[in-house]
Amino acid sequence: MSRTIMAFDYGTQSIGSAIGQEITGTASPLKAFKATDGIPHWDEIEKQIKEWQPDLLVVGLPTDLQGNALETITPRAKKFANRLHGRFGLPVELHDERLSTKEARSELFSQGGYKALSKGKIDCQSAVVILESWFERQWSV
């Protein structure tokens, strides 16, 4: 079975997105959505979901290095995931995103130096890291 999966790296100012195929286990960056205090422009997300028609949505769950919830951002990411499910009726899974931003920065820097480190690119690459990590977890179970 080959599902199309869309991932989101939730942030209060920007939400990165990526798309991937379960059969290959690879993901590609899509678009970073601007958010106002964590609230995205839902019509833009809807447009992307309609275009790609994913079977599942994955939202990165921010935690500290020990895997504990972060007081301010973890509940907001969960709320975002619940709203995605409520608005679009698609299944949504949360996935640990520890160190995804650090890994995304490193990958982008190796590809294009400091010029590649724009906020939107980092957020989308973080979504790629989250999704590819989700794929790896599926295969190891």
DSSP file (Angstrom, degrees, kcal/mol; ACC not computed):
  #  RESIDUE AA STRUCTURE BP1 BP2  ACC     N-H-->O    O-->H-N    N-H-->O    O-->H-N    TCO  KAPPA ALPHA  PHI   PSI    X-CA   Y-CA   Z-CA
    1    1 A M              0   0    0      0, 0.0     2,-0.6     0, 0.0     0, 0.0   0.000 360.0 360.0 360.0 133.4    0.0    0.0    0.0
    2    2 A S        -     0   0    0     20,-0.1     2,-0.3    21,-0.1    19,-0.0  -0.913 360.0-176.4-119.8 106.6    1.4    3.4   -0.9
    3    3 A R        -     0   0    0     -2,-0.6    19,-2.8    51,-0.0     2,-0.5  -0.719  24.8-129.2 -99.3 151.7   -0.1    6.3    1.0
    4    4 A T  E     -A   21   0A   0     -2,-0.3    51,-3.2    49,-0.2    52,-1.1  -0.880  29.6-166.1 -95.0 128.1    0.6   10.0    0.5
    5    5 A I  E     -Ab  20  56A   0     15,-2.8    15,-2.4    -2,-0.5     2,-0.4  -0.950   9.7-159.3-121.4 135.2    1.5   11.6    3.8
    6    6 A M  E     -Ab  19  57A   0     50,-2.3    52,-2.8    -2,-0.4     2,-0.3  -0.945  12.3-162.2-113.3 135.0    1.7   15.3    4.5
    7    7 A A  E     -Ab  18  58A   0     11,-2.5    11,-1.9    -2,-0.4     2,-0.4  -0.852   3.9-157.8-118.5 153.4    3.7   16.6    7.5
    8    8 A F  E     -Ab  17  59A   0     50,-2.3    52,-2.6    -2,-0.3     2,-0.7  -0.991  12.6-154.1-131.0 137.0    3.7   19.8    9.4
    9    9 A D  E     -A   16   0A   0      7,-2.4     7,-1.8    -2,-0.4     2,-0.2  -0.909  32.0-144.9-105.2 100.1    6.3   21.5   11.6
   10   10 A Y        +     0   0    0     -2,-0.7     2,-0.3    50,-0.4     5,-0.2  -0.423  29.8 158.5 -74.8 136.5    4.1   23.6   13.9
   11   11 A G        -     0   0    0     -2,-0.2    27,-0.1    27,-0.1    -2,-0.0  -0.967  48.4-118.0-148.0 161.4    5.3   27.0   15.1
   12   12 A T  S    S+     0   0    0     -2,-0.3    26,-3.1     1,-0.2    27,-0.3   0.722 114.6  24.8 -76.6 -19.8    3.6   30.1   16.4
   13   13 A Q  S    S+     0   0    0      1,-0.4    22,-2.4    24,-0.2     2,-0.3   0.641 132.2  20.1-113.5 -23.5    4.8   32.3   13.5
   14   14 A S  E     - C   0  34A   0     20,-0.3     2,-0.5    -5,-0.0    -1,-0.4  -0.996  56.3-158.8-150.7 140.9    5.5   29.8   10.8
   15   15 A I  E     - C   0  33A   0     18,-2.4    18,-2.9    -2,-0.3    -5,-0.2  -0.958  17.0-152.6-125.4 111.1    4.3   26.2   10.0
   16   16 A G  E     -AC   9  32A   0     -7,-1.8    -7,-2.4    -2,-0.5     2,-0.3  -0.469  11.8-162.5 -80.8 153.8    6.5   24.2    7.6
   17   17 A S  E     +A    8   0A   0     14,-0.6    13,-2.7    -9,-0.2     2,-0.3  -0.964  11.1 178.9-137.7 156.0    5.0   21.5    5.5
   18   18 A A  E     -AC   7  29A   0    -11,-1.9   -11,-2.5    -2,-0.3     2,-0.4  -0.967  15.1-144.0-148.9 160.3    6.3   18.5    3.5
   19   19 A I  E     +AC   6  28A   0      9,-2.5     9,-2.8    -2,-0.3     2,-0.3  -0.967  23.0 168.1-129.3 145.5    4.9   15.7    1.4
   20   20 A G  E     -AC   5  27A   0    -15,-2.4   -15,-2.8    -2,-0.4     2,-0.5  -0.979  30.9-122.4-153.2 165.4    6.0   12.1    1.1
   21   21 A Q  E  >> -AC   4  26A   0      5,-1.4     4,-2.2    -2,-0.3     5,-0.7  -0.939  13.9-145.9-112.8 130.5    5.2    8.7   -0.2
   22   22 A E  T  45S+     0   0    0    -19,-2.8    -1,-0.1    -2,-0.5   -18,-0.1   0.852  97.0  60.8 -62.7 -34.9    5.1    5.8    2.2
   23   23 A I  T  45S+     0   0    0    -20,-0.3    -1,-0.2     1,-0.2   -21,-0.1   0.843 116.7  29.9 -65.4 -34.0    6.4    3.4   -0.5
   24   24 A T  T  45S-     0   0    0     -3,-0.5    -1,-0.2     2,-0.2    -2,-0.2   0.702  94.6-138.6 -96.6 -23.0    9.7    5.2   -0.9
   25   25 A G  T  <5 +     0   0    0     -4,-2.2     2,-0.3     1,-0.3    -3,-0.2   0.731  62.1 121.9  70.9  21.5    9.9    6.6    2.7
   26   26 A T  E   < -C   21   0A   0     -5,-0.7    -5,-1.4   109,-0.1     2,-0.3  -0.832  43.3-161.6-117.7 156.7   11.1   10.0    1.3
   27   27 A A  E     -C   20   0A   0     -2,-0.3    -7,-0.3    -7,-0.2   101,-0.1  -0.930   5.2-153.8-135.0 157.3    9.7   13.5    1.7
   28   28 A S  E     -C   19   0A   0     -9,-2.8    -9,-2.5    -2,-0.3     2,-0.1  -0.974  29.3-106.2-130.2 145.0   10.1   16.8   -0.1
   29   29 A P  E     +C   18   0A   0      0, 0.0   -11,-0.3     0, 0.0    96,-0.1  -0.383  37.2 174.9 -68.3 147.7    9.6   20.3    1.3
   30   30 A L  E     -     0   0A   0    -13,-2.7     2,-0.3     1,-0.2   -12,-0.1   0.520  45.3 -32.4-113.8 -95.1    6.4   22.2    0.3
   31   31 A K  E     -     0   0A   0     93,-0.1   -14,-0.6    92,-0.1     2,-0.6  -0.956  40.4-131.2-138.0 148.4    5.5   25.5    1.8
   32   32 A A  E     -C   16   0A   0     -2,-0.3     2,-0.5   -16,-0.2   -16,-0.2  -0.912  26.1-149.2 -99.8 125.8    5.8   27.4    5.0
   33   33 A F  E     -C   15   0A   0    -18,-2.9   -18,-2.4    -2,-0.6     2,-0.1  -0.809  14.0-125.4 -96.0 130.1    2.5   29.0    6.1
   34   34 A K  E     -C   14   0A   0     -2,-0.5     7,-0.8   -20,-0.2     2,-0.4  -0.478  29.6-165.0 -69.4 144.7    2.6   32.2    8.1
   35   35 A A  E     -E   40   0B   0    -22,-2.4     2,-0.6     5,-0.2   -23,-0.0  -0.969  18.0-141.7-132.0 148.3    0.8   32.0   11.4
   36   36 A T  E >  S-E   39   0B   0      3,-2.5     3,-1.7    -2,-0.4   -23,-0.1  -0.943  89.0 -25.1-111.3 111.1   -0.4   34.7   13.8
   37   37 A D  T 3  S-     0   0    0     -2,-0.6   -24,-0.2     1,-0.3    -1,-0.2   0.874 130.2 -47.3  50.1  41.9    0.1   33.6   17.4
   38   38 A G  T 3  S+     0   0    0    -26,-3.1    -1,-0.3     1,-0.2   -25,-0.1   0.394 113.8 117.6  87.4  -3.2    0.0   30.0   16.2
   39   39 A I  E <   -E   36   0B   0     -3,-1.7    -3,-2.5   -27,-0.3    -1,-0.2  -0.873  50.5-155.8-103.0 115.8   -3.1   30.4   14.1
   40   40 A P  E     -E   35   0B   0      0, 0.0     2,-1.2     0, 0.0    -5,-0.2  -0.251  32.6 -95.4 -81.6 171.2   -2.5   29.7   10.4
   41   41 A H    >>  -     0   0    0     -7,-0.8     3,-1.3     1,-0.2     4,-1.3  -0.783  41.5-161.8 -83.2  98.2   -4.4   30.9    7.4
   42   42 A W  H 3> S+     0   0    0     -2,-1.2     4,-2.8     1,-0.3     5,-0.2   0.787  82.2  63.7 -59.2 -31.1   -6.5   27.8    7.1
   43   43 A D  H 3> S+     0   0    0      1,-0.2     4,-1.9     2,-0.2    -1,-0.3   0.852 102.1  50.8 -64.3 -32.5   -7.6   28.5    3.5
   44   44 A E  H <> S+     0   0    0     -3,-1.3     4,-1.8     2,-0.2    -1,-0.2   0.901 111.4  46.9 -69.8 -40.8   -3.9   28.2    2.4
   45   45 A I  H  X S+     0   0    0     -4,-1.3     4,-2.5     2,-0.2    -2,-0.2   0.912 111.1  52.6 -66.0 -41.3   -3.6   24.8    4.2
   46   46 A E  H  X S+     0   0    0     -4,-2.8     4,-2.6     1,-0.2    -2,-0.2   0.905 106.8  52.9 -60.0 -41.7   -6.9   23.7    2.7
   47   47 A K  H  X S+     0   0    0     -4,-1.9     4,-2.0     1,-0.2    -1,-0.2   0.909 110.8  46.8 -60.0 -43.6   -5.6   24.6   -0.8
   48   48 A Q  H  X S+     0   0    0     -4,-1.8     4,-2.4     2,-0.2     5,-0.3   0.899 111.7  50.5 -67.3 -40.8   -2.5   22.5   -0.3
   49   49 A I  H  X S+     0   0    0     -4,-2.5     4,-2.6     1,-0.2    -2,-0.2   0.904 110.9  49.2 -64.5 -40.8   -4.4   19.5    1.1
   50   50 A K  H  < S+     0   0    0     -4,-2.6    -1,-0.2    -5,-0.2    -2,-0.2   0.892 112.2  49.4 -64.4 -38.7   -6.8   19.6   -1.9
   51   51 A E  H  < S+     0   0    0     -4,-2.0    -2,-0.2    -5,-0.2    -1,-0.2   0.926 123.2  28.7 -66.0 -45.5   -3.8   19.8   -4.3
   52   52 A W  H  < S-     0   0    0     -4,-2.4    -2,-0.2    -5,-0.1    -1,-0.2   0.692  86.6-152.3 -93.6 -20.6   -1.9   16.8   -2.8
   53   53 A Q     <  -     0   0    0     -4,-2.6   -49,-0.2    -5,-0.3    -3,-0.1   0.921  20.4-161.5  48.2  58.6   -4.8   14.8   -1.4
   54   54 A P        -     0   0    0      0, 0.0   -49,-0.2     0, 0.0    -1,-0.1  -0.295  21.8-146.6 -69.2 155.1   -2.9   13.1    1.4
   55   55 A D  S    S+     0   0    0    -51,-3.2     2,-0.3     1,-0.3   -50,-0.2   0.668  83.7  16.8 -89.0 -21.8   -4.1   10.0    3.1
   56   56 A L  E     -b    5   0A   0    -52,-1.1   -50,-2.3    34,-0.1     2,-0.4  -0.993  65.7-143.3-152.2 146.7   -2.7   11.0    6.5
   57   57 A L  E     -bd   6  92A   0     34,-2.4    36,-2.6    -2,-0.3     2,-0.4  -0.944  12.4-161.9-114.3 138.3   -1.3   14.1    8.2
   58   58 A V  E     -bd   7  93A   0    -52,-2.8   -50,-2.3    -2,-0.4     2,-0.5  -0.980   3.4-165.0-119.9 129.6    1.6   14.0   10.6
   59   59 A V  E     -bd   8  94A   0     34,-2.7    36,-2.3    -2,-0.4     2,-0.2  -0.962  24.0-120.3-116.7 128.1    2.3   16.9   13.0
   60   60 A G  E     - d   0  95A   0    -52,-2.6   -50,-0.4    -2,-0.5    36,-0.2  -0.455  22.0-144.9 -65.1 132.5    5.6   17.2   14.8
   61   61 A L  E     - d   0  96A   0     34,-3.2    36,-1.9    -2,-0.2     2,-0.2  -0.888  13.8-137.6-103.9 109.9    5.2   17.1   18.5
   62   62 A P        +     0   0    0      0, 0.0     8,-0.8     0, 0.0     2,-0.3  -0.475  35.5 157.4 -70.2 130.6    7.7   19.4   20.3
   63   63 A T  B     -F   69   0C   0     -2,-0.2     6,-0.2     6,-0.2     2,-0.1  -0.911  41.6-100.3-140.9 168.7    9.4   18.0   23.3
   64   64 A D    >   -     0   0    0      4,-2.4     3,-2.1    -2,-0.3    34,-0.1  -0.257  54.2 -85.1 -80.9-179.3   12.6   18.5   25.3
   65   65 A L  T 3  S+     0   0    0      1,-0.3    -1,-0.1     2,-0.1    33,-0.0   0.718 131.0  53.2 -63.6 -20.4   15.6   16.3   24.9
   66   66 A Q  T 3  S-     0   0    0      2,-0.1    -1,-0.3     0, 0.0    32,-0.0   0.453 121.4-105.9 -91.7  -1.7   14.1   13.8   27.4
   67   67 A G  S <  S+     0   0    0     -3,-2.1     2,-0.2     1,-0.3    -2,-0.1   0.592  72.8 142.1  89.3  10.7   10.8   13.6   25.5
   68   68 A N        -     0   0    0      1,-0.1    -4,-2.4     0, 0.0    -1,-0.3  -0.580  58.4 -97.1 -86.2 149.7    8.8   15.7   28.0
   69   69 A A  B     -F   63   0C   0     -2,-0.2     2,-0.5    -6,-0.2    -6,-0.2  -0.306  32.6-125.6 -61.7 144.1    6.2   18.1   26.9
   70   70 A L     >  -     0   0    0     -8,-0.8     4,-1.5     1,-0.1    -1,-0.1  -0.837  20.6-128.2 -93.6 130.1    7.2   21.7   26.6
   71   71 A E  T  4 S+     0   0    0     -2,-0.5    -1,-0.1     1,-0.2    -2,-0.0   0.805  96.7  25.7 -49.6 -44.1    4.9   23.9   28.7
   72   72 A T  T  > S+     0   0    0      2,-0.1     4,-0.5     3,-0.1    -1,-0.2   0.881 127.5  33.2 -94.4 -40.0    4.0   26.5   26.0
   73   73 A I  H  > S+     0   0    0      2,-0.1     4,-2.3     1,-0.1     5,-0.2   0.830 103.5  65.8 -94.3 -32.8    4.3   24.9   22.6
   74   74 A T  H  X S+     0   0    0     -4,-1.5     4,-2.1     1,-0.2     5,-0.2   0.932 104.1  46.2 -59.3 -48.4    3.4   21.2   23.0
   75   75 A P  H  > S+     0   0    0      0, 0.0     4,-2.1     0, 0.0    -1,-0.2   0.867 112.4  52.3 -62.5 -32.9   -0.2   21.8   23.9
   76   76 A R  H  X S+     0   0    0     -4,-0.5     4,-2.2     2,-0.2    -2,-0.2   0.877 107.6  50.7 -70.2 -37.0   -0.5   24.2   21.0
   77   77 A A  H  X S+     0   0    0     -4,-2.3     4,-2.3     2,-0.2    -1,-0.2   0.898 110.7  50.0 -65.5 -39.8    0.9   21.7   18.5
   78   78 A K  H  X S+     0   0    0     -4,-2.1     4,-2.4     2,-0.2    -2,-0.2   0.902 109.9  50.5 -63.8 -40.7   -1.7   19.1   19.8
   79   79 A K  H  X S+     0   0    0     -4,-2.1     4,-2.3     2,-0.2    -2,-0.2   0.904 109.0  51.4 -63.4 -41.8   -4.4   21.7   19.3
   80   80 A F  H  X S+     0   0    0     -4,-2.2     4,-2.4     2,-0.2    -2,-0.2   0.924 109.9  49.9 -59.4 -45.7   -3.2   22.4   15.8
   81   81 A A  H  X S+     0   0    0     -4,-2.3     4,-2.1     1,-0.2    -2,-0.2   0.911 110.6  49.8 -60.5 -43.4   -3.3   18.6   15.1
   82   82 A N  H  X S+     0   0    0     -4,-2.4     4,-2.5     1,-0.2    -1,-0.2   0.884 110.6  50.0 -63.1 -38.6   -6.9   18.4   16.5
   83   83 A R  H  X S+     0   0    0     -4,-2.3     4,-2.8     2,-0.2     5,-0.3   0.881 107.1  54.1 -69.1 -37.7   -8.0   21.3   14.3
   84   84 A L  H  X S+     0   0    0     -4,-2.4     4,-2.5     2,-0.2     6,-0.5   0.950 112.1  45.0 -57.6 -48.1   -6.5   19.7   11.2
   85   85 A H  H  X S+     0   0    0     -4,-2.1     4,-2.2     1,-0.2    -2,-0.2   0.928 114.9  47.8 -62.3 -45.5   -8.5   16.6   11.9
   86   86 A G  H  < S+     0   0    0     -4,-2.5    -1,-0.2     1,-0.2    -2,-0.2   0.883 117.2  41.3 -64.1 -40.2  -11.7   18.5   12.6
   87   87 A R  H  < S+     0   0    0     -4,-2.8    -2,-0.2    -5,-0.1    -1,-0.2   0.880 129.4  24.1 -76.1 -39.7  -11.4   20.7    9.6
   88   88 A F  H  < S-     0   0    0     -4,-2.5    -3,-0.2    -5,-0.3    -2,-0.2   0.524  89.9-132.2-111.8  -7.6  -10.4   18.2    7.0
   89   89 A G     <  +     0   0    0     -4,-2.2    -4,-0.2    -5,-0.4    -3,-0.1   0.671  60.4 134.9  66.9  16.9  -11.6   14.9    8.4
   90   90 A L        -     0   0    0     -6,-0.5    -1,-0.2    -5,-0.1    -2,-0.1  -0.695  64.7 -99.9 -96.2 150.2   -8.2   13.2    7.7
   91   91 A P        -     0   0    0      0, 0.0   -34,-2.4     0, 0.0     2,-0.4  -0.445  40.8-160.7 -65.2 142.5   -6.4   11.0   10.2
   92   92 A V  E     -d   57   0A   0    -36,-0.2     2,-0.4    -2,-0.1   -34,-0.2  -0.992   8.2-168.7-129.7 132.4   -3.7   12.9   12.1
   93   93 A E  E     -d   58   0A   0    -36,-2.6   -34,-2.7    -2,-0.4     2,-0.4  -0.951  16.1-137.4-119.0 142.3   -0.7   11.4   14.0
   94   94 A L  E     -d   59   0A   0     -2,-0.4     2,-0.4   -36,-0.2   -34,-0.2  -0.769  22.2-168.6 -92.3 142.8    1.7   13.2   16.3
   95   95 A H  E     -d   60   0A   0    -36,-2.3   -34,-3.2    -2,-0.4    39,-0.1  -0.996  29.7-104.7-138.6 132.0    5.3   12.4   15.9
   96   96 A D  E     -d   61   0A   0     -2,-0.4   -36,-0.1   -36,-0.2    37,-0.0  -0.257  31.4-172.9 -51.9 126.2    8.3   13.3   18.2
   97   97 A E    >   +     0   0    0    -36,-1.9     3,-2.4    36,-0.0     4,-0.4   0.110  19.5 158.6-114.0  22.5   10.2   16.1   16.5
   98   98 A R  T 3  S-     0   0    0      1,-0.3   -34,-0.1   -37,-0.2   -33,-0.0  -0.212  75.9  -3.3 -49.6 128.4   13.2   16.3   18.9
   99   99 A L  T 3> S+     0   0    0      1,-0.1     4,-2.3     3,-0.1    -1,-0.3   0.550  91.5 128.4  66.3  11.8   16.2   17.9   17.2
  100  100 A S  H <> S+     0   0    0     -3,-2.4     4,-2.6     1,-0.2     5,-0.2   0.897  73.0  49.3 -65.0 -38.8   14.4   18.2   13.8
  101  101 A T  H  > S+     0   0    0     -4,-0.4     4,-2.7     2,-0.2    -1,-0.2   0.910 110.9  49.7 -67.2 -40.8   15.2   21.9   13.5
  102  102 A K  H  > S+     0   0    0      2,-0.2     4,-2.1     1,-0.2    -2,-0.2   0.928 113.7  45.6 -62.5 -44.6   18.9   21.3   14.3
  103  103 A E  H  X S+     0   0    0     -4,-2.3     4,-2.4     2,-0.2    -2,-0.2   0.898 112.3  51.9 -65.2 -40.5   19.0   18.5   11.7
  104  104 A A  H  X S+     0   0    0     -4,-2.6     4,-2.6     2,-0.2     5,-0.2   0.923 109.5  49.2 -62.6 -44.9   17.1   20.7    9.1
  105  105 A R  H  X S+     0   0    0     -4,-2.7     4,-2.8     1,-0.2    -1,-0.2   0.917 111.2  50.1 -59.7 -43.8   19.6   23.6    9.6
  106  106 A S  H  X S+     0   0    0     -4,-2.1     4,-2.2     2,-0.2    -2,-0.2   0.917 112.0  47.0 -62.4 -44.9   22.5   21.3    9.2
  107  107 A E  H  X S+     0   0    0     -4,-2.4     4,-1.2     2,-0.2    -2,-0.2   0.930 114.7  46.2 -63.4 -46.0   21.1   19.7    5.9
  108  108 A L  H  X S+     0   0    0     -4,-2.6     4,-2.3     1,-0.2     3,-0.3   0.907 111.4  51.8 -64.6 -41.5   20.3   23.1    4.4
  109  109 A F  H  X S+     0   0    0     -4,-2.8     4,-3.0     1,-0.2    -1,-0.2   0.912 107.8  51.9 -61.7 -42.0   23.6   24.6    5.4
  110  110 A S  H  < S+     0   0    0     -4,-2.2    -1,-0.2     1,-0.2    -2,-0.2   0.790 113.6  45.9 -66.2 -25.4   25.5   21.7    3.7
  111  111 A Q  H  < S-     0   0    0     -4,-1.2    -2,-0.2    -3,-0.3    -1,-0.2   0.818 138.5  -3.9 -84.4 -33.1   23.4   22.3    0.6
  112  112 A G  H >< S-     0   0    0     -4,-2.3     3,-0.6     1,-0.2     4,-0.4   0.290  87.1-125.7-151.3  17.7   23.8   26.1    0.3
  113  113 A G  G >< S-     0   0    0     -4,-3.0     3,-1.5    -5,-0.2    -1,-0.2  -0.174  70.4 -29.0  66.4-161.4   25.6   27.7    3.2
  114  114 A Y  G >  S+     0   0    0      1,-0.3     3,-1.8     2,-0.2    -1,-0.2   0.802 131.9  67.6 -61.7 -30.3   24.1   30.5    5.2
  115  115 A K  G <  S+     0   0    0     -3,-0.6    -1,-0.3     1,-0.3     3,-0.2   0.765  95.5  57.2 -62.2 -24.5   22.0   31.7    2.3
  116  116 A A  G <  S+     0   0    0     -3,-1.5     2,-0.6    -4,-0.4    -1,-0.3   0.506  84.3  88.8 -82.9  -4.6   20.0   28.6    2.5
  117  117 A L    <   +     0   0    0     -3,-1.8    -1,-0.2    -4,-0.2     2,-0.1  -0.197  51.2 145.0 -94.7  44.7   19.0   29.2    6.1
  118  118 A S     >  -     0   0    0     -2,-0.6     4,-2.5    -3,-0.2     5,-0.2  -0.493  60.2-114.4 -76.1 154.5   15.8   31.3    5.7
  119  119 A K  H  > S+     0   0    0      1,-0.2     4,-2.5     2,-0.2     5,-0.2   0.905 114.7  49.1 -56.1 -47.4   13.1   30.7    8.2
  120  120 A G  H  > S+     0   0    0      1,-0.2     4,-2.2     2,-0.2    -1,-0.2   0.896 111.6  48.5 -62.2 -41.6   10.6   29.2    5.7
  121  121 A K  H  > S+     0   0    0      2,-0.2     4,-2.6     1,-0.2    -1,-0.2   0.903 111.4  50.4 -65.9 -40.5   13.2   26.8    4.3
  122  122 A I  H  X S+     0   0    0     -4,-2.5     4,-2.3     2,-0.2    -2,-0.2   0.929 110.8  49.0 -63.0 -44.9   14.2   25.7    7.8
  123  123 A D  H  X S+     0   0    0     -4,-2.5     4,-1.6     2,-0.2  -107,-0.2   0.899 114.0  45.5 -63.4 -41.1   10.5   25.1    8.8
  124  124 A C  H  X S+     0   0    0     -4,-2.2     4,-1.8     2,-0.2    -1,-0.2   0.896 112.7  49.9 -69.9 -39.8    9.8   23.1    5.6
  125  125 A Q  H  X S+     0   0    0     -4,-2.6     4,-2.4     1,-0.2    -2,-0.2   0.860 107.6  55.2 -66.3 -33.9   13.0   21.1    5.9
  126  126 A S  H  X S+     0   0    0     -4,-2.3     4,-2.6     2,-0.2    -1,-0.2   0.899 105.5  52.1 -62.8 -39.5   12.1   20.3    9.6
  127  127 A A  H  X S+     0   0    0     -4,-1.6     4,-2.5     2,-0.2    -2,-0.2   0.876 108.3  51.7 -63.5 -36.9    8.8   18.9    8.3
  128  128 A V  H  X S+     0   0    0     -4,-1.8     4,-2.9     2,-0.2     5,-0.3   0.938 110.3  48.1 -62.1 -47.2   10.8   16.7    5.9
  129  129 A V  H  X S+     0   0    0     -4,-2.4     4,-2.2     1,-0.2    -2,-0.2   0.913 112.1  49.8 -60.6 -43.8   12.9   15.5    8.8
  130  130 A I  H  X S+     0   0    0     -4,-2.6     4,-2.1     2,-0.2    -1,-0.2   0.936 113.8  45.0 -60.2 -47.8    9.7   14.8   10.9
  131  131 A L  H  X S+     0   0    0     -4,-2.5     4,-2.5     2,-0.2    -2,-0.2   0.915 113.2  48.1 -67.3 -43.7    8.1   12.9    8.0
  132  132 A E  H  X S+     0   0    0     -4,-2.9     4,-2.2     1,-0.2    -1,-0.2   0.864 112.0  50.8 -66.3 -33.7   11.2   10.8    7.1
  133  133 A S  H  X S+     0   0    0     -4,-2.2     4,-2.1    -5,-0.3    -1,-0.2   0.885 108.8  52.1 -67.0 -38.8   11.6   10.0   10.8
  134  134 A W  H  X S+     0   0    0     -4,-2.1     4,-1.9     2,-0.2    -2,-0.2   0.921 108.7  50.6 -61.9 -44.5    7.9    8.9   11.0
  135  135 A F  H  X S+     0   0    0     -4,-2.5     4,-1.8     1,-0.2    -2,-0.2   0.934 108.9  51.4 -58.2 -46.6    8.5    6.6    8.0
  136  136 A E  H  X S+     0   0    0     -4,-2.2     4,-1.4     1,-0.2    -1,-0.2   0.891 108.1  51.9 -58.9 -40.6   11.6    5.1    9.7
  137  137 A R  H  X S+     0   0    0     -4,-2.1     4,-0.7     1,-0.2    -1,-0.2   0.874 106.5  54.3 -64.7 -37.1    9.5    4.4   12.8
  138  138 A Q  H >< S+     0   0    0     -4,-1.9     3,-0.5     1,-0.2    -1,-0.2   0.885 109.7  47.0 -63.5 -38.7    6.8    2.7   10.7
  139  139 A W  H 3< S+     0   0    0     -4,-1.8    -1,-0.2     1,-0.2    -2,-0.2   0.757 108.8  54.4 -75.8 -24.9    9.4    0.3    9.2
  140  140 A S  H 3<        0   0    0     -4,-1.4    -1,-0.2     1,-0.2    -2,-0.2   0.574 360.0 360.0 -87.5  -7.6   11.0   -0.5   12.6
  141  141 A V    <<        0   0    0     -4,-0.7    -1,-0.2    -3,-0.5    -2,-0.1   0.476 360.0 360.0 -83.4 360.0    7.7   -1.6   14.2
